[in-house]
């Protein structure tokens, strides 16, 4: 038999879980949005830096061809090589940032007709009068979405971090080349 007191406590617990789950899902969506936004800003900055490197290569081409940097007895670089390597690293970082913005498919619930069919044919249809039962279904749905968003964000972060490392190396090479020119 249906116990009102148990349902009252159960509903309150599931309401709290529902609210926290919804907050967590919103947080994941926001993280993804901010990561994509930050990636856009990085693409703009790297594009400008790439143009500056190309201009440096064109502008200093005759001057920098003859300048060599000797790192050790076996390792020696031409300044032009450093600029070209840094340009290549910047291009790869742009590619990784584009990959970080890829629109991955988020695990979504079934179509509305399928949901309607599942609810109407559920043998435990009497449970739907309980708010806790309805909230539990929503919590399970939020959980699936949250896991899907979390996995997508992990992929984006790997691409984004790789791009940052490549840009950092490129900037370091550019600084070394500029110091050698001066």
C-alpha positions in Angstrom: 0.0 0.0 0.0 1.1 3.5 -0.7 2.7 5.2 2.3 2.3 9.0 2.2 5.1 9.6 4.8 7.7 7.6 2.9 6.7 9.3 -0.3 7.0 12.7 1.3 10.6 12.0 2.5 11.5 10.2 -0.7 10.3 13.1 -2.8 12.3 15.6 -0.7 15.4 13.5 -1.2 14.9 13.1 -4.9 14.0 16.8 -5.3 17.4 17.6 -3.7 19.2 15.1 -6.0 17.3 16.5 -9.0 18.4 20.1 -8.2 22.0 19.1 -7.7 22.0 17.0 -10.9 20.5 19.9 -12.9 23.1 22.2 -11.4 25.9 19.8 -12.4 24.5 19.4 -15.9 24.3 23.2 -16.4 27.8 23.5 -15.1 29.1 21.0 -17.7 27.3 22.8 -20.5 28.8 26.1 -19.3 32.3 24.6 -19.1 31.9 23.4 -22.7 30.7 26.8 -23.8 33.7 28.6 -22.1 36.2 26.2 -23.5 34.9 26.8 -27.0 34.9 30.5 -26.4 38.5 30.4 -25.2 39.4 28.3 -28.2 38.0 31.0 -30.5 40.1 33.7 -28.8 43.2 31.5 -29.1 42.5 31.0 -32.8 42.4 34.8 -33.4 45.6 35.4 -31.4 47.5 32.6 -33.1 46.4 33.8 -36.5 47.8 37.2 -35.8 51.0 35.7 -34.5 51.3 33.5 -37.6 50.9 36.6 -39.8 53.6 38.3 -37.8 56.0 35.4 -38.3 55.3 35.2 -42.0 56.0 39.0 -42.3 59.2 38.5 -40.3 60.3 35.7 -42.7 59.5 37.8 -45.7 61.0 41.0 -44.3 64.2 39.5 -42.9 64.7 36.8 -45.4 68.0 38.1 -46.8 69.2 39.2 -43.4 68.5 36.1 -41.4 69.6 33.5 -43.9 73.2 33.8 -42.8 72.6 33.9 -39.0 73.1 30.5 -37.3 72.5 29.6 -33.7 74.8 26.9 -32.3 73.2 25.1 -29.4 76.0 22.5 -29.0 78.8 21.0 -31.0 76.3 18.9 -33.0 73.2 21.1 -33.1 73.1 24.2 -35.2 70.0 26.1 -36.5 69.6 28.8 -39.1 67.3 31.7 -37.9 65.1 31.1 -40.9 64.7 27.5 -39.9 63.5 28.6 -36.4 60.9 30.9 -37.9 59.7 28.2 -40.3 59.5 25.6 -37.5 57.6 28.1 -35.3 55.2 28.8 -38.1 54.6 25.1 -38.6 54.0 24.7 -34.9 51.5 27.6 -35.0 49.6 25.9 -37.9 49.4 22.7 -36.0 48.1 24.5 -32.9 45.4 26.1 -35.1 44.4 22.6 -36.3 44.2 21.3 -32.7 42.1 24.3 -31.7 39.8 23.6 -34.7 39.5 20.0 -33.5 38.7 21.3 -30.0 35.7 23.0 -31.4 34.3 20.0 -33.2 30.6 19.5 -32.5 30.5 16.1 -30.9 27.1 14.4 -30.5 25.8 14.6 -26.9 23.9 11.6 -25.7 20.3 12.6 -26.0 17.1 11.1 -24.8 14.9 9.1 -27.1 12.5 10.8 -29.4 9.4 12.2 -27.7 7.2 9.5 -29.3 9.4 6.8 -27.9 9.3 8.4 -24.5 5.6 8.6 -24.6 5.3 5.0 -25.7 7.7 3.8 -22.9 5.7 5.7 -20.2 2.3 4.6 -21.4 3.3 1.0 -21.7 5.2 0.9 -18.4 3.9 -1.9 -16.2 4.7 0.2 -13.2 2.5 3.1 -14.3 1.1 3.6 -10.8 4.5 4.8 -9.7 4.1 7.9 -11.9 1.9 9.4 -9.2 4.9 9.5 -7.0 7.0 12.6 -7.5 10.1 10.7 -6.4 9.6 8.2 -9.3 9.3 11.0 -11.8 12.3 12.8 -10.4 14.4 9.6 -10.4 13.8 9.3 -14.1 14.9 12.8 -14.7 18.0 12.3 -12.6 18.9 9.2 -14.6 18.5 11.3 -17.8 20.6 14.1 -16.4 23.3 11.6 -15.4 23.5 10.3 -18.9 23.8 13.8 -20.3 26.4 14.9 -17.8 28.6 11.9 -18.5 28.3 12.6 -22.2 29.2 16.3 -21.7 32.1 15.3 -19.4 33.6 12.9 -22.0 33.3 15.6 -24.7 35.0 18.2 -22.5 37.8 15.8 -21.8 38.5 15.5 -25.5 38.3 19.2 -26.0 40.8 19.8 -23.2 43.3 17.4 -24.7 43.2 19.2 -28.0 43.2 22.6 -26.3 46.2 21.7 -24.1 48.1 20.3 -27.0 47.5 23.6 -28.9 48.8 25.6 -25.9 52.0 23.5 -25.7 52.6 23.9 -29.4 52.1 27.7 -29.2 54.4 28.0 -26.2 57.2 26.1 -28.0 56.6 28.3 -31.1 56.8 31.5 -29.0 60.0 30.2 -27.4 61.6 29.6 -30.8 60.5 33.1 -32.0 62.1 34.6 -28.9 65.3 32.7 -29.4 65.4 33.8 -33.1 64.8 37.5 -32.2 67.5 37.4 -29.5 69.9 35.9 -32.0 69.1 38.7 -34.5 69.6 41.4 -32.0 
